[in-house]
């Protein structure tokens, strides 16, 4: 799994609206004890929230194979989304 996938997602695609959409889904469905999978498809990245296993998988559509996927805990992913965005400084 490639940590760079998450870094690229956070810098290049996760604008304020995308962050809010995903975080709202995490907060709402975690509070309901939801056990399914919620998927989002954005321009370059797909985000899969697996509530049963507490994991998030990011898939970079431009990178084929394992190098284009990254899986992390939902807690870590949520914390990364809540961190200040660095994209505005680039």
GISULKA-V567363 format. One line per field, one symbol per residue. ss: DSSP state (H for helix, E for strand, C for the rest). phi: phi as a letter, one per 30 degrees, with the letter a starting at -180 (. if undefined). burial: # if it has 16 or more other ideal C-beta (glycine too) atoms within 10 Angstrom, else .. Layout:
ss: ???
phi: ???
burial: ???
//
This chain:
ss: CCHHHHHHHHHHHCCHHHHHHHHHHHHHHHHCCCCCEEEEECCCEEEEEECCCCEEEEEECCCCCHHHEEEEEHHHHHHHHHCCCCHHHC
phi: .cedddededdcbddeddededdddddddddchdbcbccbccecccbcccddcibbccbddcbdiedcbbbbdddddedddddedcddcc
burial: .#..##.###..##...##.##..##..#........#......#######...######.......#####.#..##.##.........
//
